[in-house]
Amino acid sequence: MWIKRAADDVILYQAATTPAHHEQIKAHELGHILSNHPAETSEEEDLQALMPNIPIEVIRRAMRRRTTYHGSAYEWEAETVASILLESAAVARSVNLPSRSTRARHVQRALGDGRNWL
């Protein structure tokens, strides 16, 4: 869950799942942030009246789970960004530091350092 606040953003995720799922959730929510998606609002005031101890941001985020065209488009975009982030991270982890051979240095110059692949 992504909570967009005035001063910062907060990403919450379920603890009782796999580490790979944690990474997917965090990357997906970062996808929303990087894509500058709006925080949707709806009938959250009614729900907050029923649950006054739950922050309005949490209620808004839960309401966002509704399936609308825009919600689906935002979810698709966030998932695409998450896939790009996770694939880039996996590639970066698998790239070895260049060796001292001339051939390895040539490949490193051709490919760059991998930090600006996005």
ChimeraX attribute file (.defattr): number of C-alpha atoms within 10 A of each C-alpha:
attribute: neighborCount
match mode: 1-to-1
recipient: residues
	/A:1	16
	/A:2	21
	/A:3	20
	/A:4	18
	/A:5	10
	/A:6	6
	/A:7	5
	/A:8	7
	/A:9	11
	/A:10	11
	/A:11	15
	/A:12	13
	/A:13	14
	/A:14	10
	/A:15	9
	/A:16	8
	/A:17	9
	/A:18	10
	/A:19	10
	/A:20	9
	/A:21	14
	/A:22	16
	/A:23	15
	/A:24	17
	/A:25	20
	/A:26	17
	/A:27	22
	/A:28	26
	/A:29	24
	/A:30	21
	/A:31	24
	/A:32	21
	/A:33	18
	/A:34	12
	/A:35	13
	/A:36	11
	/A:37	15
	/A:38	10
	/A:39	16
	/A:40	14
	/A:41	15
	/A:42	11
	/A:43	10
	/A:44	18
	/A:45	14
	/A:46	10
	/A:47	15
	/A:48	17
	/A:49	10
	/A:50	10
	/A:51	12
	/A:52	11
	/A:53	8
	/A:54	12
	/A:55	11
	/A:56	17
	/A:57	19
	/A:58	17
	/A:59	19
	/A:60	21
	/A:61	18
	/A:62	15
	/A:63	17
	/A:64	15
	/A:65	12
	/A:66	11
	/A:67	11
	/A:68	10
	/A:69	9
	/A:70	10
	/A:71	15
	/A:72	13
	/A:73	12
	/A:74	18
	/A:75	19
	/A:76	15
	/A:77	17
	/A:78	23
	/A:79	20
	/A:80	15
	/A:81	21
	/A:82	23
	/A:83	16
	/A:84	16
	/A:85	20
	/A:86	18
	/A:87	12
	/A:88	17
	/A:89	14
	/A:90	11
	/A:91	12
	/A:92	14
	/A:93	9
	/A:94	9
	/A:95	10
	/A:96	8
	/A:97	10
	/A:98	15
	/A:99	10
	/A:100	8
	/A:101	8
	/A:102	10
	/A:103	10
	/A:104	13
	/A:105	14
	/A:106	12
	/A:107	11
	/A:108	15
	/A:109	10
	/A:110	9
	/A:111	10
	/A:112	11
	/A:113	13
	/A:114	13
	/A:115	9
	/A:116	7
	/A:117	12
	/A:118	8
